[in-house]
Amino acid sequence: MKIYQIDCSARKEGSTSRMLAKKILDKVKKDDDEVIYRDLDDEMLFISGLTESGMKIPENEQTDEHKKMFELSDKLVSELKESDVIIISVPIYNFGPPATLKAWADLAARVKLTFKYGDDGRRKGLLEDKQVYLVITSGGTKIQGEEDFLTPWLIHMLNFFGIKKIDIVAADQMALDYEKSIKNAEEKIKELFKD
Ligand SMILES: Cc1cc2nc3c(=O)[nH]c(=O)nc-3n(C[C@H](O)[C@H](O)[C@H](O)COP(=O)(O)O)c2cc1C
């Protein structure tokens, strides 16, 4: 089995979302599983310099910047496609996703690769049959409350890719009661992996 772990906190040391994602990885991973790890805080690009309405530019018109963008996009798409289980850890930044996660989604959404349009014109996700674990952390925003625009967006994005099996481990409102928040998250992990 291939496990794809994506972290994106802009904080490397002392990051709660990274710590909880690691706990999930330790629960999921069996000895012969392969882990593909991606830290969006180490490398990310924004879609830029497009010459058409979609994410395509004829190869002979591509600048070096375009080539870099497609190279990263191709890599992200293949990492997603080849994984069986995906763990995404993400803190809420200004009520939404960190810019790196939004940029990741922009690069990962590729027609005919991660989604397509059927003969009936309907969109269809091409990444079915994957299990996703989301770790979502926040300082004061209640997860899935009215100020949380990250969680509904991320679930929608994953559904758009065809992914329906999504479990959420939330450590929210850590600034209000850190101990309680972590306890709730750890209990959720225990509940998800009880055998
Ligand atoms: C740029 C920035 C914006 C933030 N915006 C919010 C926010 O809108 N709501 C909130 O509850 N916490 C906000 N926080 C706090 C983080 O969500 C919280 O510290 C984070 O979940 C901790 O995750 P980490 O320890 O993995 O970095 C923000 C933090 C940063 C750095």
Ligand as a Chemical Component Dictionary entry (heavy atoms), coordinates in Angstrom:
data_LIG
# 
_chem_comp.id                   LIG 
_chem_comp.type                 NON-POLYMER 
_chem_comp.pdbx_formal_charge   0 
_chem_comp.three_letter_code    LIG 
# 
loop_
_chem_comp_atom.comp_id 
_chem_comp_atom.atom_id 
_chem_comp_atom.alt_atom_id 
_chem_comp_atom.type_symbol 
_chem_comp_atom.charge 
_chem_comp_atom.model_Cartn_x 
_chem_comp_atom.model_Cartn_y 
_chem_comp_atom.model_Cartn_z 
_chem_comp_atom.pdbx_ordinal 
LIG C1  C1  C 0 -1.004 33.277 9.186  1  
LIG C2  C2  C 0 -1.864 32.637 10.230 2  
LIG C3  C3  C 0 -3.229 32.814 10.188 3  
LIG C4  C4  C 0 -4.034 32.202 11.143 4  
LIG N1  N1  N 0 -5.396 32.348 11.058 5  
LIG C5  C5  C 0 -6.183 31.686 11.922 6  
LIG C6  C6  C 0 -7.598 31.723 11.800 7  
LIG O1  O1  O 0 -8.175 32.346 10.919 8  
LIG N2  N2  N 0 -8.341 31.051 12.704 9  
LIG C7  C7  C 0 -7.770 30.320 13.704 10 
LIG O2  O2  O 0 -8.483 29.703 14.472 11 
LIG N3  N3  N 0 -6.434 30.242 13.817 12 
LIG C8  C8  C 0 -5.633 30.901 12.967 13 
LIG N4  N4  N 0 -4.286 30.791 13.073 14 
LIG C9  C9  C 0 -3.726 29.926 14.116 15 
LIG C10 C10 C 0 -3.418 28.560 13.545 16 
LIG O3  O3  O 0 -4.532 27.974 12.926 17 
LIG C11 C11 C 0 -2.941 27.627 14.636 18 
LIG O4  O4  O 0 -1.865 28.200 15.317 19 
LIG C12 C12 C 0 -2.559 26.360 13.915 20 
LIG O5  O5  O 0 -3.734 25.603 13.721 21 
LIG C13 C13 C 0 -1.548 25.556 14.541 22 
LIG O6  O6  O 0 -1.149 24.550 13.627 23 
LIG P1  P1  P 0 0.387  24.144 13.602 24 
LIG O7  O7  O 0 0.795  24.041 15.049 25 
LIG O8  O8  O 0 0.421  22.869 12.900 26 
LIG O9  O9  O 0 1.143  25.246 12.902 27 
LIG C14 C14 C 0 -3.458 31.409 12.159 28 
LIG C15 C15 C 0 -2.061 31.247 12.185 29 
LIG C16 C16 C 0 -1.276 31.824 11.238 30 
LIG C17 C17 C 0 0.216  31.607 11.273 31 
# 
loop_
_chem_comp_bond.comp_id 
_chem_comp_bond.atom_id_1 
_chem_comp_bond.atom_id_2 
_chem_comp_bond.value_order 
_chem_comp_bond.pdbx_ordinal 
LIG C1  C2  SING 1  
LIG C2  C3  SING 2  
LIG C2  C16 DOUB 3  
LIG C3  C4  DOUB 4  
LIG C4  N1  SING 5  
LIG C4  C14 SING 6  
LIG N1  C5  DOUB 7  
LIG C5  C6  SING 8  
LIG C5  C8  SING 9  
LIG C6  O1  DOUB 10 
LIG C6  N2  SING 11 
LIG N2  C7  SING 12 
LIG C7  O2  DOUB 13 
LIG C7  N3  SING 14 
LIG N3  C8  DOUB 15 
LIG C8  N4  SING 16 
LIG N4  C9  SING 17 
LIG N4  C14 SING 18 
LIG C9  C10 SING 19 
LIG C10 O3  SING 20 
LIG C10 C11 SING 21 
LIG C11 O4  SING 22 
LIG C11 C12 SING 23 
LIG C12 O5  SING 24 
LIG C12 C13 SING 25 
LIG C13 O6  SING 26 
LIG O6  P1  SING 27 
LIG P1  O7  DOUB 28 
LIG P1  O8  SING 29 
LIG P1  O9  SING 30 
LIG C14 C15 DOUB 31 
LIG C15 C16 SING 32 
LIG C16 C17 SING 33 
# 
